[in-house]
Amino acid sequence: MARLAQTAGLTEVQQEILNTVRDFVNKEIIPHAQALEHDDAYPADIVEGMKEMGLFGLTIPEEFGGLGESLLTYALVVEQIARGWMSVSGVINTHFIVAHMISRHGTDAQKAHYLPKMATGEIRGSFSMSEPDLGSDVAAIKTRARRDGDSYVIDGQKMWLTNGGTSNLTAVLVRTDEGADKPHKNLTTFLVDKPVGYGEVTPGLTIPGKIAKMGYKGVDTTEMVFSGYEIAADQVLGGVTGKGFAHMMDGVEVGRVNVAARACGISIRAFELAIEYAQQRKTFGHQIADHQAIAFKLAEMATKVEAAHLMMVNAARLKDSGQRNDVEAGMAKLIASEYCAEVTQESFRIHGGYGYSKEYEIERLMREAPFLLIGEGTSEIQKTIISRGLLREYQSRG
């Protein structure tokens, strides 16, 4: 049989990209991930390497200086990067979502201004929906933009911004007074230019500092506080207010494929560590892989890795074909994140006491895997999306 998580039907260009990324991960990420993660240090050299490879422009259209690759290619790249260290995939994930939103929904001027610089990594994107009192209930957003002549004034507090301090462009979902009956039609996405850094980075806009986390270290997670922040009206994504919810949901839809890919990457690495250790560790005169209890664990882990990978690839290909994929993306994110937690824990069990030591890589994966159960919508939210889609498709005629 072939190695796990192989993808059929890839072009020569896709294969070349993946081979290059896999080599980069093996040489530049895996050997340094442990030390960087334990120090909660930003992977600056790794990020520069990704810029040189053109990964920040992977899906940006060629007319704007990007590579013009598909969501599938991007997801497979993310899978490999997360296999090395999930935090590094977080560096490009929010950037990718913002670039996708501008490519799909931005004005011609916004595309011309942002996309070429995003393709090189000169402009790095982050996005923000959550607030201290809400996560998935985005229709309840309190941060508000008030029209003031040719500008808007924003007040409020946003939460859980990945790359909040290291990005210089943030797509922010806020409430505007559209007078619509449905709350989600009173939401607008603004493209907020800001300096890199922490504190009051520009008048009216503060990035308080990094939030300490159990895992997902190295990459910065922050709040964003607006207090009388003035922004030009032409910074509304697409130039039309009241469309922010639809814009963000489109971004989150591809983001869920991305999170599924990250979960697949961690699962692959957890399996690799487990099967290698199981052939090195000996008990009762045999490698522990010879014991049925361990062999069966490996078989179940491999099956889960393969199933999650296939569902992630299917969701990406559906989106690339132009079809609606909210249910399939939700399914992929649900099963990949849940299986990731299970596979990682089984790998941890196979390592025994050594798995509890910070010297072993599986200890880090045990702290990273739980994040994927929450990011881009919890498993419960995915089940809500899936069930609504099923009821829509299988609506009773009785």
C-alpha positions in Angstrom: 0.0 0.0 0.0 1.0 3.7 -0.4 1.7 6.0 2.5 -1.3 7.5 4.2 -3.1 10.6 3.0 -2.2 10.4 -0.7 -4.4 12.4 -3.1 -5.3 11.0 -6.5 -5.6 13.1 -9.6 -3.1 15.9 -8.8 -1.4 17.8 -11.6 2.4 17.8 -12.0 2.4 21.4 -10.7 0.5 20.4 -7.6 2.8 17.5 -7.0 5.8 19.8 -7.4 4.4 22.3 -4.9 3.6 19.6 -2.4 7.0 18.0 -2.7 8.7 21.4 -2.2 6.6 22.1 0.9 7.1 18.7 2.3 10.9 19.1 2.0 10.7 22.5 3.6 8.7 21.1 6.5 11.1 18.3 7.1 14.2 20.5 7.0 13.1 23.9 8.3 10.0 23.3 10.5 10.1 20.0 12.3 13.8 20.3 13.6 13.0 23.8 15.1 9.3 23.5 16.2 9.9 22.1 19.7 12.3 24.9 20.8 10.2 27.6 19.3 7.0 26.3 20.7 8.4 25.9 24.2 9.7 29.5 24.1 6.4 30.8 22.6 8.7 32.4 20.0 7.4 33.7 16.7 8.8 31.6 13.8 10.2 34.6 11.9 12.8 32.6 9.8 10.2 30.1 8.8 7.8 32.8 7.8 10.5 34.4 5.6 11.0 31.0 4.0 7.4 30.7 3.2 7.4 34.2 1.6 10.3 33.2 -0.6 8.4 30.1 -1.7 5.4 32.2 -2.7 3.0 30.6 -0.2 1.4 33.9 0.8 0.2 34.3 -2.7 -0.6 30.6 -3.4 -4.3 31.2 -4.2 -4.2 34.8 -5.2 -4.9 35.2 -9.0 -1.9 35.4 -11.3 -3.0 38.8 -12.6 -2.3 40.1 -9.1 1.1 38.4 -8.8 0.0 35.2 -7.1 0.2 31.6 -8.2 -3.5 31.2 -8.8 -3.7 27.8 -7.3 -6.9 26.0 -6.0 -8.3 25.6 -2.6 -7.3 21.9 -2.8 -3.7 22.8 -3.4 -3.8 25.2 -0.5 -5.4 22.7 1.8 -2.8 20.0 1.0 0.0 22.6 1.6 -1.6 23.4 5.0 -1.8 19.7 5.8 1.9 19.4 5.3 2.7 22.6 7.3 0.5 21.5 10.2 2.3 18.2 10.2 5.4 20.1 11.0 3.9 22.6 13.4 0.3 23.8 13.5 1.2 27.3 14.6 3.0 27.9 11.3 -0.2 27.0 9.4 -2.0 29.6 11.5 0.3 32.3 10.2 -1.0 31.9 6.7 -4.6 30.8 7.4 -6.0 34.1 8.3 -4.0 35.7 5.5 -5.5 33.3 3.0 -9.1 33.9 4.2 -8.7 37.7 3.9 -7.2 37.3 0.4 -10.0 35.0 -0.6 -12.6 37.5 0.6 -11.0 40.4 -1.2 -10.6 38.3 -4.4 -14.2 37.3 -4.3 -15.9 40.4 -2.9 -13.6 43.3 -3.1 -13.9 46.3 -5.4 -11.5 46.6 -8.3 -9.6 49.3 -6.4 -9.4 47.1 -3.3 -8.1 44.1 -5.3 -5.5 46.2 -7.1 -4.3 47.8 -3.9 -4.2 44.8 -1.6 -3.7 41.6 -3.6 -0.3 42.2 -5.2 1.2 43.1 -1.8 -0.6 40.2 -0.1 0.9 37.8 -2.7 4.4 38.8 -1.7 3.6 38.8 2.1 4.3 42.6 2.3 0.7 42.9 3.5 -0.3 40.2 6.0 -4.0 39.6 6.7 -6.0 38.7 9.8 -9.7 38.7 10.3 -12.1 39.2 13.3 -15.6 38.2 14.1 -15.6 37.1 17.7 -16.1 39.4 20.7 -15.6 38.8 24.5 -19.3 37.9 24.8 -19.8 35.9 21.6 -18.3 33.5 19.3 -20.5 31.6 16.8 -23.4 34.0 17.4 -22.0 36.6 15.0 -25.5 38.2 14.5 -25.2 39.5 18.1 -22.1 41.5 17.4 -21.9 44.7 19.5 -18.9 46.5 17.9 -20.5 49.3 15.9 -19.5 51.6 13.0 -21.3 54.9 12.9 -21.4 57.0 9.7 -19.7 60.4 9.9 -19.6 62.2 6.6 -17.2 60.3 4.2 -15.9 58.1 7.1 -17.1 55.7 9.8 -16.3 55.8 13.5 -15.8 52.3 15.1 -16.2 51.6 18.8 -16.1 48.1 20.4 -13.9 45.2 21.3 -13.0 42.2 19.2 -11.5 38.9 20.5 -9.4 35.9 19.4 -7.5 37.5 16.5 -4.9 35.1 15.2 -2.0 37.2 13.9 -3.6 40.2 15.6 -0.2 41.8 16.4 1.9 40.6 13.4 -0.6 41.4 10.6 -1.0 44.9 9.0 -4.5 44.3 7.5 -7.5 43.1 9.4 -11.0 42.3 8.0 -13.3 43.2 10.8 -17.0 42.4 11.0 -19.0 45.1 12.8 -22.6 46.4 13.1 -23.9 49.2 10.9 -27.3 50.8 11.0 -28.9 49.4 7.9 -32.4 49.2 9.3 -32.8 45.6 8.2 -35.2 43.3 10.0 -32.7 40.4 10.1 -29.7 41.1 12.4 -27.2 39.5 10.1 -28.1 42.1 7.4 -26.9 44.9 9.6 -23.3 43.7 9.5 -20.5 45.1 7.4 -16.9 44.0 6.9 -14.2 46.8 7.0 -10.7 46.4 5.8 -8.6 48.0 8.6 -5.0 49.0 7.8 -2.8 49.1 10.9 0.8 49.0 11.9 2.4 45.7 13.2 2.8 45.7 17.0 1.0 46.0 20.3 -0.5 48.9 22.3 -2.3 51.8 20.7 -0.9 51.1 17.2 -2.8 54.0 15.6 -5.3 56.6 17.1 -8.4 54.8 18.3 -7.1 51.3 17.7 -5.3 49.2 20.4 -3.9 45.7 20.3 -3.5 45.0 24.0 -1.0 42.1 23.7 -0.6 38.4 23.2 -3.1 36.1 25.0 -1.4 33.3 26.9 -2.6 29.9 25.6 -2.3 26.2 26.4 -1.1 25.4 22.9 -1.0 27.1 19.5 2.1 29.0 20.7 4.5 31.0 18.6 1.7 32.6 16.6 0.1 35.6 18.3 -3.6 35.6 19.4 -4.9 39.0 20.5 -7.8 41.3 21.3 -8.6 44.4 19.2 -10.1 47.4 20.8 -11.7 50.3 18.9 -12.3 53.6 20.6 -13.5 56.3 18.3 -11.4 54.8 15.4 -12.0 56.7 12.2 -11.9 54.8 8.9 -12.7 55.9 5.3 -16.0 54.7 3.8 -14.1 53.2 0.8 -12.6 50.6 3.3 -15.9 48.8 3.3 -15.3 45.4 1.7 -17.0 45.5 -1.7 -18.0 49.1 -1.2 -21.5 48.0 0.0 -22.6 47.9 3.7 -24.9 45.2 5.1 -23.1 42.4 3.2 -20.5 41.6 5.9 -22.2 38.4 7.2 -22.2 36.8 3.7 -18.6 37.9 3.1 -17.4 36.4 6.4 -19.4 33.2 5.9 -17.7 32.7 2.6 -14.4 33.2 4.2 -15.2 30.8 7.1 -16.4 28.1 4.6 -12.9 27.9 3.1 -11.5 28.3 6.6 -13.3 25.2 7.7 -11.6 23.2 5.0 -8.3 24.8 6.2 -9.0 23.7 9.8 -9.8 20.2 8.6 -6.5 20.2 6.7 -4.6 21.3 9.9 -6.3 18.5 11.8 -5.2 16.0 9.2 -1.6 17.3 9.4 -1.5 16.8 13.2 -3.1 13.4 12.9 -0.5 12.3 10.3 2.3 13.5 12.5 0.9 11.8 15.6 0.6 8.5 13.6 4.1 8.8 12.3 5.5 9.3 15.8 3.4 6.4 17.2 4.3 3.9 14.6 8.0 4.8 14.8 8.0 4.6 18.6 6.1 1.3 18.5 8.9 -0.3 16.5 11.6 1.1 18.8 10.2 0.4 22.2 10.5 -3.2 23.4 8.6 -5.1 26.1 8.7 -8.7 27.0 11.4 -9.3 24.4 9.4 -7.8 21.5 8.8 -4.4 19.9 5.5 -3.2 21.2 4.1 -3.0 17.6 4.0 -6.8 17.8 1.5 -6.8 20.6 -2.0 -6.9 19.3 -3.2 -4.1 21.6 -0.8 -1.7 20.0 -1.1 -3.1 16.5 -4.9 -2.6 16.6 -4.4 1.0 17.9 -2.2 1.7 14.9 -4.8 0.2 12.5 -7.6 2.4 13.9 -5.4 5.5 13.9 -4.4 5.0 10.2 -8.0 4.4 9.2 -9.1 7.7 10.9 -6.2 9.6 9.2 -7.2 8.3 5.8 -11.0 8.9 6.3 -10.4 12.5 7.5 -8.0 13.3 4.6 -10.5 12.0 2.0 -13.4 14.1 3.5 -11.2 17.2 3.5 -10.1 16.7 -0.1 -13.8 16.2 -1.2 -14.8 19.4 0.5 -12.0 21.4 -1.1 -12.8 20.0 -4.6 -16.4 20.8 -4.2 -15.6 24.5 -3.4 -13.1 24.6 -6.3 -15.9 23.4 -8.7 -18.1 26.3 -7.7 -20.6 24.1 -5.8 -22.0 24.9 -2.4 -19.9 23.0 0.2 -21.1 24.2 3.6 -22.3 20.8 4.6 -19.3 19.0 3.3 -16.9 21.5 4.8 -18.7 21.1 8.1 -18.5 17.3 7.9 -14.8 17.5 7.0 -14.1 19.9 9.9 -16.1 17.8 12.3 -14.6 14.5 11.6 -11.0 15.7 11.0 -10.9 17.6 14.3 -12.5 14.9 16.4 -10.3 12.2 14.8 -7.3 14.4 15.3 -8.0 14.5 19.1 -8.5 10.7 19.2 -5.4 9.8 17.1 -3.2 12.2 19.0 -4.4 10.7 22.3 -3.8 7.2 21.1 -0.3 8.2 20.0 0.2 9.7 23.5 -0.9 6.4 25.1 1.5 4.4 22.9 4.3 6.6 24.1 3.5 5.8 27.7 5.3 7.9 30.3 7.6 9.4 27.7 4.6 11.1 26.1 4.2 13.2 29.2 7.7 14.6 28.8 8.3 17.9 27.0 11.3 16.2 25.3 8.8 14.2 23.1 6.9 15.9 20.3 3.7 14.1 21.1 3.4 16.3 24.3 3.1 19.4 22.1 0.5 17.7 19.8 -1.6 16.9 22.8 -1.8 20.6 23.6 -2.4 21.6 20.0 -5.1 19.2 18.9 -7.9 20.5 21.2 -7.8 23.9 19.6 -9.1 22.4 16.4 -12.3 21.2 18.2 -13.1 24.9 18.7 -11.5 27.0 15.8 -13.8 28.0 12.9 -16.8 26.7 14.8 -17.1 24.0 17.5 -18.2 20.5 16.7 -21.7 21.4 17.9 -21.9 24.2 15.4 -20.7 21.9 12.6 -23.5 19.5 13.6 -26.0 22.3 13.4 -24.8 23.3 9.9 -24.8 19.7 8.7 -28.3 18.9 10.1 -29.8 22.0 8.6 -28.3 21.2 5.2 -29.6 17.6 5.4 -33.1 18.8 6.3 -33.0 21.3 3.4 -32.0 18.5 1.0 -34.2 15.8 2.4 -37.3 18.0 3.1 -40.3 15.8 3.6 -42.9 16.1 0.9 -45.6 14.7 3.2 
